């Protein structure tokens, strides 16, 4: 749906990979006069003509930035989906930061559009899940903690804003896990482990969204009007076992309790910060989302299927190497203890 062109766009989380790429994409649009990127730390890469403002969205200072720059469009990408530090701090960044940002949007007379990056993790992962989640489906077991619960709370506050400011165009995007050459996440670190622990007795169905497709969806939502909540993922699925075979990664099926015990091996060999409950449940039960609403709304299909996104990730990362015998032995011993 065509819209009045966004004049001044503010992008949160601009010092992270996704925020930086979105800002660089939007600044190339001649119809956008200014792109302002905000974060608590300076970006590691050049943002071109994007104006960086160092501000913490958890503070009232974000309202001053939105007001003084006459921002009319906010692209909120600041949802932290990795356990980067103490849980209380991550929750504060996700939930309190969003509350402050939405309060600033509500008060601004210039605001007309809000685009929010959410996560398909709001559906949870459970043995009672439907085969495919649509946007109208409720989780069989609501997320009990972590960033998935944060995303549920964030969406609740966004719905509150739409009731108070019915004039705003609000788009909420529930992304599957991002993959691609530039993505660094708990998932990609897990897939890079020389020996990958899997949950004994389970082979979950997985979906991915390629970084290029995710950024194109965010661009379209910013420069066009597409109000509503939409699932975003590449077409098709991969079983975890298929993905690991294609990656050339040996894997050891283990009881869930044993996987929790090998978190130190993940830290040593793959940079993981342990296995979060959300990641473990996803690696047990998987999750598949229906993207037909997005395809119909945008009259668009993603360039990369889930298989293609995984293949492109592999082309940049390379296939696995033979795992150290010591590591194989330690994982086998851990699996055998239960």
Secondary structure as UniProt FT lines:
FT   STRAND          8..12
FT   TURN            14..15
FT   HELIX           17..27
FT   TURN            30..31
FT   STRAND          34..39
FT   TURN            48..49
FT   STRAND          51..54
FT   TURN            57..58
FT   HELIX           61..68
FT   TURN            69..70
FT   STRAND          73..76
FT   HELIX           87..91
FT   HELIX           92..96
FT   HELIX           97..107
FT   TURN            109..110
FT   STRAND          113..119
FT   HELIX           120..123
FT   TURN            127..128
FT   TURN            135..136
FT   HELIX           146..164
FT   TURN            166..167
FT   STRAND          169..175
FT   STRAND          177..179
FT   TURN            181..182
FT   HELIX           186..191
FT   STRAND          195..199
FT   TURN            200..201
FT   STRAND          205..206
FT   STRAND          208..210
FT   HELIX           211..223
FT   STRAND          228..232
FT   STRAND          238..239
FT   HELIX           240..247
FT   STRAND          250..254
FT   HELIX           256..261
FT   HELIX           263..270
FT   HELIX           277..285
FT   HELIX           292..298
FT   HELIX           306..317
FT   HELIX           325..336
//
